[in-house]
Amino acid sequence: MKTFLFLLLQCFSGFIFAQVTPQIINIEGRHTFSLDGEWKSIIDPFENGYYDYRRQPLNSGYGADKDVVDKSILQEYNFSTDKSLMVPGDWNTQRAEFYYYEGTVWYRKRFDYQIKPETRQFLYFGAVNYEAIVFVNGKEIGKHEGGFTPFNFEVTGLLKKGENSVVVKVDNKRRIDGVPTLNSDWWNYGGITRNVCIVETPKTYVRDYYIQLKKGETNKVVGWAQLDGNSSKNKIITVEIPELKFKQQLHPDSSGVARFESVLKPKLWTPENPKLYTVKIYTTDEAVVDEIGFRTIATKGTQILLNGKPIFCRGISIHEEAPFGKGRACTIEDDLQLLTWAKELGCNFVRLAHYPHNEQMVRIAERMGLMVWSEIPVYWTIQWSNPATYLNAENQLSDMITRDKNRANIIIWSIANETPRSTERLNFLTKLAAKARSMDSVRLIGAAMEKEEIKPGLMTVDDELGNVLDIISFNQYVGWYDGLPAKCDSVNWVFSATKPVIISEFGGGALYNLRGGKTDRFTEDYQEDLYIRSINMLKRIPSLAGTTPWILKDFRSPRRQLSGIQDDYNRKGLLSEKGEKKRSFFVLQKWYEELKEK
């Protein structure tokens, strides 16, 4: 059905694209040929390289990647003589003329390649923001929509021995029917923002797998592996965890899926001891190696239970922006620095907002003992009644879960942030929650809801969406958007549902080293006082199970235009965009140290 809907939508748009191949997981555990590095680029705000003047797709546009060999023939593009962009990376911070740019940029990579016999090849993108139309050796092979999830196309038979060409039409224009929609509060970084490679596999290969503890069990591991290829039913899959002395041969069914269940006694993953096991999944043709941890996550009353024991989620929200103001975070060093700051704060938990972050970010957090809240960019005012918008959101949710379902540190899938209440919105998000549970029944489902004031000094969350979530999770800005910090002193919270409470956002803005009175907005003194009073307010919530204040560091946002203060930055960070610690950093650090000692 998903394939049919995709093709139907493309037919209505006037052109049929190849469907994106089902996602291949664990790229770092496979044989790959990197296409990272310098790509040639052409800026194309009118999309002349794709459409003619009637807005019809060209038979031969920029994707054909033709060299200018005869100057008597008119050709109004030439990748070879145009400028370059680095991949992975955003275009906004690489070239000054791209700083605010939203529109089409064409990317071109030429490379020499040797095709290995009896193999298949897949062109893999970690993420492209927002819409990507991909060409290989002049042939249009497919399209992907969504700026933060991976996708791949099979290019077996399209690649050739020697020089090859990949061209990508990248379009980051915001759209009213998109996910996210027109309105957001972060920088719309355009470009090929994550790694690109060719994945090399046997004719029949292990495309996907799942290996985790059975829900509610601490000594029973369940899993499956999915083969892709014509001879899948004739293959034997071996799953091995050497340290646990586990090795089992599996026989796939007619669809290529093989399942297992076994009693094991792994050491459980915790923030204090983030134990990971080497896991091997192999056939006679290939071996895929991963690191996987085992843990249980559940709720009981107002508590979150990790491995059956109550845990307080000492968290912080993080945007995927480089630590020192360079744009989109796109290196391991970027990810490591952001997470190191979180650990320095005393965190055992991070909210990766407001979209799926890169895979290495999640894996590094897992190795560092940081639990993760991972979410999709269903943000503010999505078109709730549009079937194509829903399908887009569901695809992004599915891609996020597919990529990261084996990561022990992910404890919450979040389906939305600050969405205004309506019947259409409730139906949309209820379907997303059901989809998440159908794919992964062992994690919690959350969303950042909004608070309301019942009467002066008494606040709650009264949102029908809460009935389909496992936690009461919401954003509150008492003392910033709602009064001054002193208001926190008189506010109490009540909730009708008996569920754990996570405050997914609180805080306020401050320019680093700007000093003043405690009621002078954007000073460090104001932010520091707000954090002190907010923490005292939150301590009065008996069902509080975690917080992820907004936010680790200042980040770019075109909504933030106060000259001399914001200058295109949301200033709610505990650190400046240069990594300088504000006074509020130490307030939160002190509270988290107190919580660790309890």
C-alpha positions, -999 to 999 in steps of 0.1 A, spaced: 0 0 0 28 24 9 45 18 -25 12 23 -43 4 56 -26 39 69 -33 37 61 -70 1 75 -72 12 108 -56 41 110 -81 18 103 -111 -4 133 -101 27 155 -100 34 146 -136 64 123 -133 70 88 -118 102 84 -97 117 52 -86 108 44 -50 134 48 -24 149 13 -16 140 0 19 165 15 44 198 -4 50 207 -2 86 241 0 104 261 16 75 292 18 96 292 -20 99 293 -26 61 315 -23 31 312 12 18 328 35 -7 327 71 6 315 100 -16 322 126 11 344 156 4 343 183 -23 312 184 -46 307 209 -74 276 230 -71 253 253 -90 228 277 -74 194 275 -92 167 297 -75 144 294 -106 150 257 -110 160 262 -146 181 230 -144 150 209 -139 119 227 -154 113 245 -187 94 278 -189 61 259 -188 71 243 -155 74 209 -171 104 186 -163 132 189 -189 143 159 -209 179 168 -203 186 192 -175 215 197 -151 211 161 -139 225 149 -172 259 163 -162 271 170 -197 306 184 -203 309 214 -226 328 199 -255 315 220 -284 313 257 -276 292 263 -306 263 246 -289 245 266 -262 248 251 -227 241 274 -198 256 253 -170 290 238 -163 297 220 -130 334 219 -137 339 257 -137 314 264 -109 321 266 -71 324 237 -47 307 227 -14 319 202 12 298 172 20 287 166 46 279 201 55 253 229 51 256 255 24 245 284 46 278 286 65 301 276 36 294 305 13 283 340 23 257 343 -5 239 312 9 234 324 45 197 330 42 192 311 9 162 288 5 158 271 -29 175 247 -52 213 240 -53 226 213 -76 254 191 -63 277 170 -86 303 144 -76 324 125 -102 344 95 -90 362 64 -102 347 32 -92 355 -5 -97 326 -29 -96 332 -60 -77 317 -92 -92 286 -107 -77 277 -76 -57 249 -51 -55 254 -13 -49 232 11 -31 237 49 -30 231 60 6 225 95 20 225 101 58 203 131 52 196 158 27 176 189 36 148 190 24 139 174 -10 164 154 -30 161 144 -66 190 120 -75 207 113 -108 233 86 -115 252 88 -148 226 111 -162 196 90 -153 171 102 -127 167 74 -102 145 88 -74 133 113 -50 133 117 -12 115 142 10 125 149 46 156 166 59 167 144 88 164 107 79 185 84 58 176 70 24 191 48 -2 186 38 -39 198 6 -55 222 16 -83 233 -19 -93 236 -19 -131 237 20 -132 273 23 -120 300 15 -145 337 7 -144 358 39 -143 343 74 -140 308 78 -126 286 109 -119 261 115 -91 240 147 -93 216 158 -66 190 185 -69 187 197 -33 157 220 -24 153 234 11 123 256 5 99 255 34 64 242 24 31 246 41 24 209 36 59 198 47 72 182 79 82 206 94 59 232 79 66 268 71 70 280 106 98 268 130 124 281 153 157 268 140 179 275 110 168 258 78 202 245 69 202 235 32 224 209 16 237 173 18 242 175 55 252 140 64 275 113 49 271 99 14 285 65 3 280 35 -19 271 5 2 284 -27 -14 265 -60 -6 263 -95 -19 235 -105 -42 215 -116 -11 224 -95 20 213 -88 55 193 -55 51 178 -51 86 177 -68 120 164 -63 155 180 -77 187 168 -65 220 154 -78 253 118 -90 252 94 -65 267 94 -68 305 122 -95 306 158 -91 317 171 -125 306 153 -132 273 166 -118 241 144 -118 210 153 -107 175 150 -111 137 170 -106 106 158 -96 72 175 -109 40 171 -90 7 177 -110 -25 164 -137 -48 181 -165 -29 171 -154 6 150 -185 14 179 -207 7 203 -189 30 211 -196 66 216 -166 89 238 -170 120 234 -146 149 263 -146 174 271 -128 206 305 -142 215 308 -127 250 275 -143 260 285 -176 243 254 -173 221 254 -186 185 223 -197 166 216 -205 130 183 -193 116 163 -204 85 145 -175 68 108 -178 58 96 -171 23 98 -133 29 135 -136 40 128 -130 77 143 -153 104 133 -149 140 148 -162 173 142 -161 210 168 -172 236 173 -171 274 205 -151 281 219 -132 310 235 -100 297 248 -73 319 222 -46 315 230 -12 300 228 17 324 241 53 324 267 43 350 277 12 331 268 15 294 276 -21 285 276 -30 248 280 -64 233 296 -72 199 269 -88 178 276 -106 145 249 -113 119 263 -133 90 256 -156 61 281 -175 39 284 -143 18 288 -114 43 291 -105 80 276 -74 96 289 -64 130 272 -41 155 274 -31 192 242 -36 210 232 -31 247 203 -46 266 180 -29 290 143 -26 299 124 7 301 89 10 315 66 31 337 50 23 370 27 49 384 46 82 383 80 65 380 102 57 350 119 23 355 152 15 339 159 -22 343 131 -23 369 145 5 390 133 41 393 155 66 375 154 104 373 162 116 338 186 145 343 185 159 308 192 188 284 178 196 250 202 198 221 199 210 185 221 194 158 243 225 155 280 226 156 296 235 190 314 266 180 290 284 157 300 266 124 265 256 113 251 220 111 269 195 133 283 170 109 314 154 124 321 130 151 341 157 169 310 180 168 288 153 184 314 144 210 318 180 221 280 185 225 276 153 245 307 160 266 291 193 277 259 174 286 279 150 307 297 179 323 263 193 333 256 160 351 232 147 325 222 110 321 196 120 294 194 142 263 165 153 242 177 154 206 153 181 192 134 187 171 142 160 145 163 128 143 199 137 148 227 119 129 233 82 137 268 88 152 253 112 177 230 85 190 257 59 190 282 81 208 256 90 234 249 52 239 286 46 246 288 76 270 258 64 290 233 90 279 197 80 275 179 96 245 146 112 236 144 111 198 117 129 179 104 138 144 98 174 132 60 174 137 62 210 149 36 236 157 11 239 128 13 209 106 -15 203 80 -34 178 101 -60 170 75 -36 165 46 -31 128 38 3 135 21 15 154 51 5 125 74 23 100 51 54 122 52 54 123 90 48 86 92 77 79 68 100 100 89 89 82 121 94 49 104 128 58 91 139 70 126 127 39 143 142 16 116 176 32 119 178 33 157 157 5 171 187 -14 183 201 15 203 197 7 240 199 43 251 168 55 232 140 53 257 114 77 242 101 82 207 86 116 205 59 123 179 54 161 182 63 194 197 40 222 209 11 213 185 -22 233 189 -51 212 200 -78 201 175 -97 170 166 -77 167 134 -44 170 153 -55 144 178 -64 119 150 -31 126 133 -9 121 163 -29 91 176 -22 73 143 15 82 147 16 68 182 0 36 170 25 33 142 54 38 166 41 10 189 35 -13 160 72 -10 151 86 -9 186 67 -20 216 95 -18 242 100 20 243 80 49 257 59 72 235 60 109 243 54 144 228 61 179 240 27 192 250 18 226 265 6 236 299 -24 257 310 -32 277 340 -64 265 358 -64 294 381 -37 318 394 -9 298 408 -22 264 397 -12 248 364 -17 215 346 -16 197 313 -51 190 300 -45 175 266 -64 146 251 -32 135 235 -19 126 269 -42 96 268 -21 79 241 13 88 256 32 69 282 44 101 300 31 136 308 57 155 288 53 193 282 71 226 277 66 254 302 81 289 302 69 304 335 91 334 341 100 340 305 69 340 282 46 338 312 55 365 337 87 372 355 109 347 374 92 355 407 60 339 394 77 305 398 76 310 435 38 308 437 31 282 410 20 246 418 12 217 394 -16 191 394 -22 163 370 -53 141 366 -33 111 351 -10 90 372 20 90 349 56 102 351 61 139 344 90 151 322 94 189 317 106 188 281 115 225 280 119 254 304 143 284 306 149 318 291 173 338 270 206 355 280 235 370 260 267 356 274 284 381 298 256 406 296 250 416 332 222 436 349 193 433 374 174 401 380 144 416 361 165 428 331 157 403 303 185 388 283 210 393 311 228 363 327 215 375 360 179 372 348 185 337 333 203 326 365 175 337 387 149 321 364 168 288 367 170 290 404 133 297 408 122 272 381 141 244 398 125 252 432 91 252 415 98 218 398 109 203 431 73 207 443 60 183 416 59 148 433 55 130 400 85 147 384 106 120 366 129 142 344 137 175 328 153 186 295 157 224 299 159 245 267 187 243 256 224 233 258 238 260 236 227 291 217 216 282 182 208 300 150 172 310 143 159 336 118 130 343 142 154 359 167 161 394 153 169 416 183 199 435 172 229 434 195 213 407 216 200 379 195 214 386 160 199 355 145 205 333 176 180 318 201 198 328 233 182 303 256 214 282 257 233 274 289 264 280 267 270 306 241 274 296 204 312 298 211 309 273 240 312 299 268 293 288 300 267 311 313 259 314 350 227 292 346 249 263 335 263 260 370 228 263 386 215 233 366 248 215 372 244 219 410 208 206 410 218 175 390 247 168 414 222 169 443 199 145 424 227 121 418 234 119 455 199 109 464 
